[in-house]
Every structure is written in structure tokens, then in C-alpha cells.
Amino acid sequence: MIQVRNLTKRFGYTEAVSSLDFDVMKGEIFGIVGPDGAGKSTLLRMMSTILEPETGSITIRGKNIFSDVFGVKESLAYMPQRFGLYEDLTVQENIYFFGRLFNVSLKEIKRRTVRLYEFSRLGPFRDRLAGNLSGGMKQKLGLACCLVHSPDIILLDEPTNGVDPVSRREFWKILYDLLGEGVTIVVSTAYLDEAERCNRIGLMYQGRFITAGTPREIKKNMNMPFVEFATSNPVRSEMLLREIDEFKSIILTGDSLRLFVADVRKAGKRISQILKREGIALNSLREKTPALEDCFVAIVSGAQ
């Protein structure tokens, strides 16, 4: 559905997106995952035709999106981080307004709002001003406005940023419903747990994909055992171990410390020796399955 080739975008001396190559298949959720400043928003703005790249191309169904911008926009919907809702208009007025922008007839908008209200649960609030909605409801209204012209491709820039956990779950349920209808979705997020929900992902760092594939493939390709251990002083333990190159990708989660190691037995012995010199006891250590967050931190640490 989408092909990105050798895509580069600079702002002055800063290369926000650097020689990027990837494909998005029809009817999948492709996640662009990374920290703030990784280049996610810049990438999505180019995919939505708002920004033009210095080099490279973006094609949809084999057609360069910059050679027929208005033709592409008919089948495309883009939802930025701060969606441009009109807060002095009601929920229904916002949906009608965005529908008319895409030349959808009033009769057709009325027909489509039945479906939009059904999945977003905004029907009871159709007469409420957008400015009086909660954060989660605003995001769902933003998505409804994107969908009113029935696009084939949806680009979502951190749509659940700052949204409560319940609303995040409801938002992703909506995305899965759309996926079942054959819509192709590209979503950026800084939440690694959300990346687990995508069919495929690109882990983005400093304008590049440092790895890409399905969540399962990325975990499998680490090719190193992953351990979780507990100590009598986890905060101090993290500080001590992070100063050592082989342990610099360590992650403190609650009272547990987690990291990839070359050899579980040798790593356990080495960690115990380091901590013992500081009067810290190693209470337990076990091998377990890593999360995407663990993989991302380890890969980034190795790239620095």
C-alpha cells in the first residue's frame, strides 16, 4: 500500500529523518515507535503531504504522493498530535464540517455519522461543544472527523498521548475494528506497550529505524538471554551497574532490574560480585521473556 524509499528531511543542520526505507502492507497496523525527537511526527507529516522531503520518495499504490497531492488526500486521513477540532462547534457540527471539506454530501455525512457514533460512543454527546469534551473523547472525535470521508489509509500521530488508560484501550479497539474493514493504519507512539498491538513496527531513533519487523521477530532477533533480578537496594544497584559497559542497558522497573546478558550464569556471578563490594545483596536472578521496551533500550544503548 505504501512504499517509502531513501526518505530524508532536514531542518537546518538537523537531519530529522535520515535515508529511511520501509513498506506498509494493505490492511495492517504499522507502528512507528520511538522517544520524543526521534523524527516520528516529521515522517508522518511527509506521508500526509504536509512536508516535502529533501530526498527520497513516498508512493501509495505505486503513485508518487507529491505528483498528485489532492488526488492522494481523497484516500488519506491524517490526525496530528493536536487535532484541529473547533471547540466552539458541537461534536456533530465538527463531523459535518470536516465531511464537507472533503466534498461529502450532507445526505452521505448523515448516513455515515450513524456508524461513526456507533464505534466512538459519541452519540449521546453529539450536541456537546468539542471544548467541553474529555481528552479521550476529543481524540475519538478527531478520529471520527478523519473517517467521515471513508479513507483507505489513516495516519495517526501519537493519538493516545496524555489519554487515560481506559480511553486508550477503547481507542485501540476502534482501530482494530477499522483494521477488520480493510483500512490501512500507520500510527506513531512513544508507548512500547502499544507497539505490541501493531502487526509490524519500526523502532525509530535519531531519524532512522534501528530495527523493524513484527514485535515477536524483534524480540527473537535479540539472540541474547534476558534476565530479571532483585537486590536489597535496587536504585543503588542500577547506578552501580550502569557505569559498566556490559550492563549499561539495565532497566529499573519497580523493585526489579532487567537486562540482556551474554551468559546468564557468568552475568549473575559478575553482578553479585559488584554489588557485594558495596554491601548490596543479590536476592534473586531468573531468565525471562523480554518486552519491547527492553529490546529498544538495549538496541539504543548499543548504538550510542
C-alpha positions as CSV (number, residue, x, y, z in Angstrom):
1,M,0.0,0.0,0.0
2,I,2.8,2.5,0.9
3,Q,6.4,2.5,-0.1
4,V,9.0,4.8,1.5
5,R,12.4,5.0,-0.2
6,N,15.6,6.8,0.8
7,L,13.5,9.5,2.6
8,T,15.4,12.4,4.2
9,K,14.3,15.6,5.8
10,R,16.5,18.3,7.3
11,F,15.7,21.4,9.3
12,G,18.9,23.5,9.1
13,Y,21.8,21.3,10.2
14,T,19.4,18.8,11.9
15,E,18.5,15.6,10.0
16,A,15.1,14.8,11.4
17,V,14.6,11.8,9.0
18,S,17.6,10.1,7.6
19,S,17.6,7.8,4.5
20,L,14.5,5.9,5.6
21,D,13.2,2.8,3.7
22,F,10.1,0.8,4.6
23,D,6.9,-0.6,3.3
24,V,3.3,-0.7,4.8
25,M,1.1,-3.5,3.7
26,K,-2.6,-3.2,2.9
27,G,-4.9,-3.8,5.9
28,E,-2.3,-3.7,8.6
29,I,-1.4,-1.5,11.6
30,F,2.2,-0.3,11.2
31,G,3.7,1.3,14.3
32,I,6.4,4.0,14.3
33,V,7.8,3.7,17.8
34,G,10.3,5.9,19.5
35,P,11.1,8.7,22.0
36,D,10.3,12.4,21.6
37,G,12.6,13.9,18.9
38,A,13.1,10.6,17.1
39,G,11.5,12.0,13.9
40,K,8.1,10.3,14.1
41,S,6.0,13.5,13.5
42,T,8.2,14.7,10.7
43,L,7.8,11.3,9.0
44,L,4.1,11.3,9.3
45,R,3.8,14.9,8.0
46,M,5.7,13.9,4.9
47,M,3.5,10.9,4.4
48,S,0.5,13.1,4.7
49,T,2.0,15.5,2.0
50,I,2.3,18.4,4.5
51,L,6.1,18.4,4.3
52,E,8.3,17.7,1.2
53,P,11.4,15.7,1.7
54,E,15.0,16.7,0.7
55,T,15.5,13.4,-1.0
56,G,13.6,10.2,-1.5
57,S,10.0,9.3,-2.4
58,I,6.7,8.1,-0.9
59,T,4.3,6.1,-3.1
60,I,0.8,4.9,-2.5
61,R,-0.3,2.1,-4.8
62,G,2.7,2.8,-6.9
63,K,2.0,6.6,-7.4
64,N,4.2,9.3,-6.0
65,I,2.2,11.2,-3.5
66,F,3.8,14.6,-4.3
67,S,2.9,14.4,-8.0
68,D,-0.9,14.3,-7.3
69,V,-1.3,15.7,-3.8
70,F,-5.0,16.4,-4.0
71,G,-5.8,13.0,-5.5
72,V,-3.9,11.3,-2.7
73,K,-5.7,13.2,0.0
74,E,-9.0,11.8,-1.1
75,S,-8.0,8.4,0.2
76,L,-5.9,9.6,3.1
77,A,-6.6,10.8,6.6
78,Y,-4.1,12.4,8.9
79,M,-4.6,13.1,12.6
80,P,-1.8,15.2,14.2
81,Q,-1.0,15.2,17.9
82,R,-3.1,18.2,18.5
83,F,-6.0,17.7,16.2
84,G,-7.6,20.9,14.9
85,L,-11.1,20.5,16.4
86,Y,-13.2,23.6,16.6
87,E,-14.0,23.8,20.3
88,D,-16.9,26.2,19.8
89,L,-18.7,23.7,17.5
90,T,-20.6,20.7,18.7
91,V,-19.5,17.1,18.1
92,Q,-21.9,16.8,15.2
93,E,-21.0,20.2,13.7
94,N,-17.3,19.2,13.7
95,I,-18.0,16.0,11.9
96,Y,-20.2,17.7,9.3
97,F,-17.6,20.4,8.8
98,F,-14.8,18.0,8.1
99,G,-17.1,15.9,5.8
100,R,-17.9,19.0,3.7
101,L,-14.2,19.8,3.4
102,F,-13.8,16.6,1.5
103,N,-16.9,17.3,-0.6
104,V,-19.1,14.6,1.0
105,S,-22.8,15.4,0.6
106,L,-24.9,16.3,3.6
107,K,-27.0,13.3,3.0
108,E,-24.0,11.0,2.9
109,I,-22.5,12.5,6.0
110,K,-25.8,12.0,7.9
111,R,-25.7,8.3,6.8
112,R,-22.0,7.9,7.9
113,T,-22.4,9.5,11.3
114,V,-24.6,6.6,12.4
115,R,-21.5,4.3,12.0
116,L,-19.2,6.9,13.5
117,Y,-21.3,7.4,16.6
118,E,-21.6,3.6,16.9
119,F,-17.9,2.9,17.3
120,S,-16.9,6.1,19.0
121,R,-19.8,6.1,21.5
122,L,-20.2,9.9,20.9
123,G,-23.9,9.7,20.0
124,P,-25.1,10.9,23.4
125,F,-22.7,13.8,23.2
126,R,-23.5,14.9,19.6
127,D,-24.8,18.3,20.8
128,R,-21.9,19.0,23.3
129,L,-19.3,21.6,22.4
130,A,-16.0,19.9,21.5
131,G,-14.3,22.2,24.0
132,N,-16.2,20.6,26.8
133,L,-15.2,17.0,26.0
134,S,-12.6,15.0,28.0
135,G,-9.2,14.3,26.4
136,G,-10.1,10.8,25.4
137,M,-13.4,11.9,23.8
138,K,-11.6,14.6,21.9
139,Q,-9.3,12.0,20.4
140,K,-12.2,9.8,19.4
141,L,-14.0,12.9,17.8
142,G,-10.8,13.7,16.0
143,L,-10.7,10.1,14.6
144,A,-14.4,10.3,13.7
145,C,-13.7,13.6,11.7
146,C,-10.8,11.8,9.9
147,L,-13.0,8.9,9.0
148,V,-16.1,10.8,7.7
149,H,-14.7,10.7,4.1
150,S,-14.0,7.0,4.3
151,P,-10.2,7.0,3.7
152,D,-8.3,3.8,2.8
153,I,-5.2,4.9,4.8
154,I,-5.1,6.6,8.3
155,L,-2.0,8.3,9.7
156,L,-2.2,8.9,13.4
157,D,0.5,10.9,15.3
158,E,0.6,9.7,18.9
159,P,-3.2,9.6,19.2
160,T,-3.3,8.4,22.8
161,N,-0.7,10.7,24.2
162,G,-2.0,12.1,27.5
163,V,-5.1,9.9,27.4
164,D,-6.3,7.8,30.3
165,P,-5.7,4.0,30.2
166,V,-9.4,3.2,29.7
167,S,-9.8,5.6,26.8
168,R,-6.5,4.3,25.3
169,R,-8.0,0.8,25.3
170,E,-11.2,1.9,23.7
171,F,-9.3,3.9,21.1
172,W,-7.3,0.8,20.1
173,K,-10.5,-1.3,19.9
174,I,-11.7,1.2,17.3
175,L,-8.5,0.8,15.4
176,Y,-8.9,-3.0,15.3
177,D,-12.5,-2.6,14.1
178,L,-11.2,-0.4,11.3
179,L,-8.5,-3.0,10.5
180,G,-11.2,-5.6,10.1
181,E,-12.8,-3.4,7.4
182,G,-9.5,-3.4,5.4
183,V,-8.3,0.1,6.4
184,T,-4.5,0.5,6.5
185,I,-3.3,2.3,9.6
186,V,0.1,3.9,10.4
187,V,0.4,5.1,14.0
188,S,3.2,6.7,15.9
189,T,3.6,6.2,19.6
190,A,6.1,6.5,22.4
191,Y,4.3,3.8,24.4
192,L,6.1,0.5,23.9
193,D,3.1,-1.5,25.2
194,E,1.0,0.0,22.3
195,A,3.7,-1.2,19.9
196,E,2.8,-4.8,21.0
197,R,-0.6,-4.2,19.4
198,C,0.7,-3.4,16.0
199,N,1.2,-6.0,13.2
200,R,4.6,-4.7,12.4
201,I,6.7,-1.8,13.8
202,G,9.7,0.3,13.1
203,L,11.7,1.3,16.2
204,M,12.8,4.9,15.4
205,Y,15.8,6.6,16.9
206,Q,17.6,9.8,15.6
207,G,15.7,9.8,12.3
208,R,16.3,6.1,11.5
209,F,14.7,2.7,12.0
210,I,17.2,0.9,14.2
211,T,15.2,-2.3,13.7
212,A,11.8,-3.3,12.1
213,G,9.5,-6.3,12.0
214,T,6.8,-7.9,14.0
215,P,7.1,-7.5,17.8
216,R,7.8,-11.2,18.0
217,E,10.6,-11.0,15.4
218,I,12.3,-8.1,17.1
219,K,12.4,-9.9,20.4
220,K,13.6,-13.1,18.7
221,N,16.4,-11.3,16.8
222,M,18.0,-10.1,20.0
223,N,19.7,-13.5,20.2
224,M,20.7,-13.0,23.9
225,P,19.2,-14.3,27.1
226,F,17.3,-11.7,29.2
227,V,17.3,-11.7,33.0
228,E,15.4,-10.1,35.8
229,F,16.8,-9.8,39.3
230,A,16.1,-8.3,42.7
231,T,18.6,-6.7,45.1
232,S,18.5,-5.3,48.6
233,N,18.9,-1.8,47.1
234,P,17.6,-1.6,43.5
235,V,18.2,2.1,42.9
236,R,21.8,2.0,44.1
237,S,22.3,-1.3,42.1
238,E,21.2,0.4,38.9
239,M,23.5,3.3,39.4
240,L,26.5,1.0,40.0
241,L,25.8,-1.4,37.1
242,R,25.0,1.3,34.6
243,E,28.6,2.6,34.9
244,I,29.8,-0.7,33.5
245,D,29.7,-1.1,29.7
246,E,28.3,-4.6,29.6
247,F,25.4,-3.6,31.9
248,K,24.6,-0.1,30.7
249,S,21.3,-1.1,29.1
250,I,19.9,-2.1,32.5
251,I,16.3,-1.1,33.3
252,L,14.8,-0.5,36.7
253,T,11.2,-1.5,36.8
254,G,9.6,-1.2,40.3
255,D,11.8,-3.2,42.6
256,S,13.3,-5.3,39.7
257,L,16.3,-4.8,37.5
258,R,16.3,-6.2,33.9
259,L,18.8,-6.5,31.1
260,F,20.2,-8.7,28.3
261,V,23.3,-10.6,29.0
262,A,25.7,-12.8,27.1
263,D,25.7,-15.6,29.6
264,V,23.2,-15.9,32.4
265,R,25.5,-17.8,34.9
266,K,28.5,-15.6,34.3
267,A,26.4,-12.4,34.4
268,G,24.8,-13.5,37.7
269,K,28.2,-14.1,39.2
270,R,29.7,-10.8,38.0
271,I,26.6,-8.8,39.2
272,S,26.8,-10.5,42.6
273,Q,30.5,-9.6,43.0
274,I,30.0,-6.0,42.0
275,L,27.1,-5.5,44.4
276,K,28.7,-7.4,47.2
277,R,31.6,-4.9,47.3
278,E,29.1,-2.2,48.0
279,G,27.2,-4.2,50.7
280,I,24.2,-4.9,48.4
281,A,22.8,-8.4,48.3
282,L,21.6,-10.1,45.1
283,N,18.3,-11.7,46.3
284,S,17.2,-13.5,43.1
285,L,18.0,-13.7,39.4
286,R,16.0,-15.5,36.7
287,E,15.7,-15.7,32.9
288,K,12.5,-14.4,31.3
289,T,10.9,-13.2,28.1
290,P,11.8,-9.5,27.3
291,A,9.2,-6.8,26.5
292,L,9.7,-4.5,23.5
293,E,10.8,-1.8,25.9
294,D,13.7,-4.0,27.0
295,C,14.7,-4.6,23.4
296,F,14.5,-0.9,22.5
297,V,16.7,0.2,25.4
298,A,19.2,-2.5,24.7
299,I,19.5,-1.6,21.0
300,V,19.7,2.1,21.6
301,S,22.4,1.6,24.3
302,G,24.4,-0.4,21.8
303,A,24.0,2.3,19.2
304,Q,25.3,5.1,21.4
